[in-house]
Amino acid sequence: MPKHIISGLNYLAAINLRKEGYLQKEIADRLGMDRSTVSHYINGRNISWDSIEIAETISKLYPEDFLKITYALTKDAEKTRIIIKTLMEGKFDAKVKDSCIGCGLCVDTCLMKAVELTDLKAQIDSNWCCGCHMCESRCPTNSIEILEVEETKVSEPQ
């Protein structure tokens, strides 16, 4: 069953990447798959609809759960990053306070590799932050704050 769920996640990611304008070869490279599998996914062949339903349910879970389940299924940090980044709907902004002591626990915790230490202070790349709050909960000085960004819609001129 885990392989079917991974197939469902790969399918959803491939479809989203195609909508973003990626070519089949680029999708295959990003997801670590062969092009024929990507072609089948894009054309809706060789995939169980139950697997897609389960994958959709997983992708709508709280970000930490989505991240941990995907990593447990793929056992591949890079593939997990791509799937999460591709399927995540929310945007997050990470703030690091001056109280950061540069211990590195946040770096070790982040499966998205969004955190790095620069000059003994954590720096979080909001482009890769999935909002799981794992770094925030592990920080011994409570120096990290993850906020969901509200996207403002620009109204059309009338």
C-alpha positions in Angstrom: 0.0 0.0 0.0 2.8 2.6 0.7 4.0 2.3 -2.9 0.4 3.1 -4.1 0.3 6.2 -1.8 3.7 7.3 -3.1 2.3 6.9 -6.7 -0.6 9.1 -5.7 1.7 11.8 -4.3 3.9 11.6 -7.4 0.8 11.8 -9.6 -0.4 15.0 -7.8 3.0 16.5 -7.9 3.5 15.7 -11.6 0.1 17.2 -12.5 0.9 20.4 -10.5 4.3 20.7 -12.1 2.8 20.3 -15.5 0.3 23.1 -14.7 3.3 25.3 -13.7 4.7 24.7 -17.2 7.3 22.1 -16.6 8.1 19.7 -19.5 7.8 15.9 -18.9 11.6 15.5 -18.8 11.9 18.3 -16.2 9.1 16.7 -14.1 10.8 13.3 -14.3 14.1 14.8 -13.2 12.6 16.7 -10.3 10.6 13.7 -9.0 13.3 11.1 -9.8 11.1 9.2 -12.1 11.3 7.9 -15.7 9.6 10.0 -18.4 7.2 7.2 -19.4 5.7 7.1 -15.9 5.3 10.9 -16.0 3.6 10.6 -19.4 1.2 8.0 -17.9 0.5 10.2 -14.9 -0.2 13.3 -17.1 -2.5 11.2 -19.3 -4.3 9.6 -16.3 -3.1 6.1 -17.0 -1.8 3.4 -14.7 -2.8 5.1 -11.5 -5.3 3.9 -8.9 -8.0 6.6 -8.2 -8.0 5.3 -4.5 -4.2 6.1 -4.4 -4.9 9.6 -5.6 -7.7 10.1 -3.0 -5.4 9.0 -0.2 -2.6 11.3 -1.5 -5.0 14.2 -1.7 -6.1 13.6 1.9 -2.5 13.4 3.1 -1.6 16.6 1.3 -4.4 18.4 3.1 -3.2 17.4 6.6 -1.5 19.8 9.0 1.9 20.6 7.4 4.0 18.7 10.0 1.9 15.6 9.5 2.0 15.9 5.7 5.8 16.3 5.8 6.4 13.4 8.2 4.1 11.0 6.4 5.6 11.9 3.0 9.2 11.4 4.3 8.2 8.1 5.9 6.8 6.9 2.7 9.5 8.1 0.3 12.5 7.7 2.6 14.1 10.4 0.4 14.6 13.9 1.8 15.0 15.6 -1.7 11.9 13.9 -3.1 9.9 14.8 0.0 11.0 18.4 -0.4 9.8 18.6 -4.0 6.5 16.9 -3.3 5.8 19.1 -0.3 6.8 22.3 -2.1 4.7 21.3 -5.1 1.6 20.4 -3.3 1.6 22.9 -0.4 -1.0 25.5 -0.8 0.0 27.9 2.0 2.8 30.4 2.1 4.8 31.0 5.3 7.1 33.7 6.5 9.7 32.8 9.1 11.2 35.2 11.6 14.2 34.6 13.7 14.6 36.8 16.8 18.0 38.2 18.0 17.7 35.8 21.0 18.9 33.0 18.6 22.1 31.4 20.0 23.0 29.5 16.8 22.7 26.0 18.4 21.7 24.4 15.1 18.8 22.3 16.4 16.5 24.0 13.9 18.9 23.1 11.0 19.0 19.5 12.1 15.2 19.4 12.5 14.1 20.9 9.2 13.3 18.2 6.6 12.7 20.9 4.0 16.3 22.2 4.4 14.9 25.7 4.8 17.1 26.6 7.8 20.8 27.3 7.8 23.2 29.0 10.2 24.8 32.2 9.1 27.2 34.0 11.5 25.8 31.8 14.3 22.2 32.8 13.7 19.5 30.8 12.1 18.3 32.0 8.7 15.1 30.6 7.3 14.3 30.6 3.6 10.6 31.3 3.4 10.4 29.9 -0.1 11.1 26.5 1.3 9.4 26.7 4.6 6.3 24.5 4.6 4.9 25.8 7.9 5.4 22.6 9.9 6.7 24.5 12.9 9.1 21.7 13.8 12.1 24.2 14.0 10.0 26.5 16.1 9.1 23.8 18.6 12.7 22.5 18.9 14.2 26.0 19.5 15.4 26.2 23.1 15.3 30.0 23.1 11.9 30.4 21.4 13.6 32.5 18.8 11.7 31.2 15.7 8.2 32.3 14.7 6.5 30.9 11.6 3.5 32.8 10.3 1.1 31.9 7.5 1.1 34.7 4.9 -2.3 35.9 3.7 -2.2 36.4 0.0 -3.8 39.6 -1.0 -5.9 39.6 -4.1 -5.6 42.6 -6.4 -9.0 43.7 -7.6 -9.5 44.3 -11.2 -10.1 47.8 -12.4 -13.8 48.4 -13.3 
